[in-house]
Amino acid sequence: MSPLTGFNRNGNCQTAEKDFGVHGVCSEVTEQFLNFTRDRGNDLSSPNELYGFPGLKPGDKWCLCASRWKEALDNGAAPPVVLSATNKAVLKYIRLDDIIEHACEDSFGIQKNDHHHYENPPDF
């Protein structure tokens, strides 16, 4: 899995005592979000060879800081959230309703398309 995400670079959106940014929002980044965060000084789309970081492209999943995701939300640029991989610690900073509204899957883990409809409706 490359690039390896998470505060501990272990592929999980876990937080740690030293994770002051609370990198717990698992997001599927969009071009709009990548432009938004670049314009605020955190360019996630450009490679950084010093850290072995290839840069993100739209569709990549990445653990975002709770405050950056909330800032993007407040500015209409919040990327979709992967509920099943988002850490509950972010609820100190982001309303659950906002996270659910931006979920790219439902509470059963079933993927939704861009219009928030099921790609493959569940057969109950």
N, C-alpha and C positions, 0 to 999 in steps of 0.2 A: 504494500500500500504506500504510494508515494504521491504527494508529499505526506509525511506522517504528521498528524494533527494532535492537538491536545497540549495543555500546559506542560505535561511531562513528555511530550512527543512519543506517546505510546498508542496513539490511535483512538483514545477515548477522551470524552469531554468531562473528565474528572477534574475536580478542583483540589487544591492543596493549601496548606496554611500560608505558603509564600506566594500563592496565586492571587495577587491583589486585584487583578483584572477580572477574576471569576470567569475563566474560559470555559463556560459550561453550556453555551447555546450551540447545539449542533445545527449548522445551517447548510443549505445547498446554495452556494453563492451565485449571484446573478451579475451580469455586466453592470447593471445599475448600482448594485451594492459595491462592486469593486471600484467603480468610478467614484462613488461617494466616499469610501474610506481612503482612497488615494488622495482625493482633494483635501482630506483632513490630516494628511501626513503619514498615513500607514498604507503604503503601496504593497498590496498582497498579490498583485498580478505580475509584477516584474521578478525575474529570477534574482537570487542572492547567492552567488557561489560560495561566499564566505561561510554561510550556514548550510550549504547543500540544499537550498530551497529553490525548486524549479519555477515557482510562481503558480498562482491559481488561475483557473479559467472557469467561465460560467459552467455550472453543473457540478463542480467539485464540492465535496463536503468538507467543512472546516469548523473547528471549535472557535466560536467568537466570544469576545469579552461581552459580558452582559450589558455593560454601559454603552459599548459601540453599537450593539444590536438595538438597544433602546433609542439611542440617538438616531440611528437609521430609521427606526419606526416613526419617530417624531418628525422626520423629514421626508417621509414617503418612500424610503429606499430599503426597508427591511426585507432581507431575503427569506425564503421559506425555511421553516424549522422542521427538523427531524425529531418528532416528539420522543420516539423510543430511545434516542441517544442523547437527549438533552438532560443535563443535571438539574435536580430539583433546587440546588443552591441558588439558581438564577431567579427564583421566585421572590427573593428579597429585593430584587431590583426591577423585575418585569412582572406585570399582571398576567396571571394564568390565562385569562380571556384573550389577551393580545397574542400570547404564544399559540394558543389553540387556533385562533383566527388565521395565523400564518403557517399552520402546519401543512406539510406536504404529504402527510398520511393521516389517517384517522386513528382513533384510540385503539383500534385493532391492528394497526400497523399496515393497513391496506393503502397502497399508493394512490394519490389523487392526481388528476391532470391539472393543467394551468387554470382551468375554470372551476376547480374545486369539485369536480364530479369524479366518480370512480372510473378508472381506466377499465377495470374488469370488475363489475359489480359482484359483491359477495352473493353466494347462493345459499340462502338460509333455509 
